[in-house]
Amino acid sequence: MNPSSNTAAPSPIPVVHNAAAQRFEAQIEGHLAFAEYRVTERAGTPVMAMFHTESPAALQGRGVAAALVKAALAHAQAHSWKVDPQCSYVAAYMDRHPETQLLRA
């Protein structure tokens, strides 16, 4: 029997948009991870400045930060916003995902 055949696929990471706090959040095993943003206008175009992403040590290495950024970028795209990746993690994520380059402010 192949031991990997019993391995369940990881559960999707539950990301919630907390619009009042202007951040995307994931509450996992009692830990809160989040990606914060602010929307401003530049030359008449809404721009989502993503300035901070935080994932507690207990959640690191599990794709939580990536799920937060992916959800935030999908939200920006759905609203025709540009994205200013001020957070180094967000900038690195966008660099690794060329399909997000059209969102860059």
C-alpha positions in Angstrom: 0.0 0.0 0.0 1.3 3.4 -0.9 1.4 5.6 2.2 0.8 8.7 0.2 -2.5 7.4 -1.0 -3.9 7.9 2.5 -2.8 11.5 2.7 -5.7 14.0 2.5 -5.3 17.1 0.4 -4.8 20.2 2.6 -8.0 22.1 3.4 -8.4 25.4 1.7 -7.5 28.4 3.8 -10.6 30.3 4.8 -9.9 34.0 3.9 -12.4 36.6 4.9 -12.5 40.2 3.7 -12.8 42.5 6.7 -13.8 45.7 4.8 -14.2 47.8 7.9 -10.6 47.1 9.0 -9.4 47.2 5.3 -7.7 43.8 5.5 -8.0 40.2 4.5 -8.0 37.7 7.4 -7.6 34.0 8.0 -8.4 32.6 11.5 -6.7 29.2 11.8 -6.3 27.1 14.9 -6.8 30.2 17.1 -4.2 32.3 15.2 -5.0 35.3 13.1 -3.1 36.1 9.9 -3.9 39.2 7.8 -3.0 41.4 4.9 -3.7 45.1 5.3 -4.4 47.6 2.6 -5.7 51.1 2.0 -7.4 52.3 -1.2 -6.7 55.8 -2.6 -7.0 57.4 -6.0 -4.2 58.2 -8.3 -5.0 60.1 -11.4 -8.7 59.0 -11.1 -7.8 55.3 -10.7 -8.4 53.5 -7.4 -5.2 52.0 -6.0 -5.0 49.3 -3.3 -1.8 49.9 -1.4 -1.0 46.6 0.3 1.4 47.6 3.1 1.5 44.8 5.7 1.1 41.0 5.7 1.4 39.1 9.0 1.3 35.4 9.6 2.0 34.1 13.1 4.9 31.7 13.4 2.5 28.8 14.0 1.0 29.3 10.6 4.2 30.0 8.6 5.1 27.7 5.8 1.5 26.6 5.2 0.6 29.0 2.4 -1.6 31.3 4.6 0.1 34.6 3.5 -0.1 33.5 -0.1 -3.9 32.8 0.3 -4.4 36.2 1.8 -2.6 38.0 -1.0 -4.3 35.9 -3.7 -7.7 36.9 -2.2 -6.7 40.5 -2.0 -5.5 40.6 -5.6 -8.7 38.9 -6.8 -10.7 41.5 -4.9 -8.7 44.3 -6.5 -9.1 42.8 -10.0 -12.9 42.4 -9.5 -13.1 46.1 -8.6 -10.8 47.3 -11.4 -8.3 48.6 -8.9 -4.6 48.8 -9.4 -2.2 47.4 -6.7 0.8 49.1 -5.1 2.7 46.3 -3.4 4.4 48.3 -0.5 4.8 45.1 1.6 7.8 43.1 0.5 5.8 39.8 0.7 3.2 41.1 -1.6 5.8 42.4 -4.1 7.6 39.0 -4.0 4.2 37.2 -4.5 3.4 39.4 -7.5 6.9 38.9 -8.9 6.4 35.1 -8.7 3.0 35.3 -10.4 3.3 37.1 -13.7 -0.4 37.0 -14.3 -0.7 39.7 -11.5 1.5 42.2 -13.3 -1.4 44.0 -15.0 -2.6 44.9 -11.6 0.5 46.8 -10.6 0.0 50.5 -10.1 
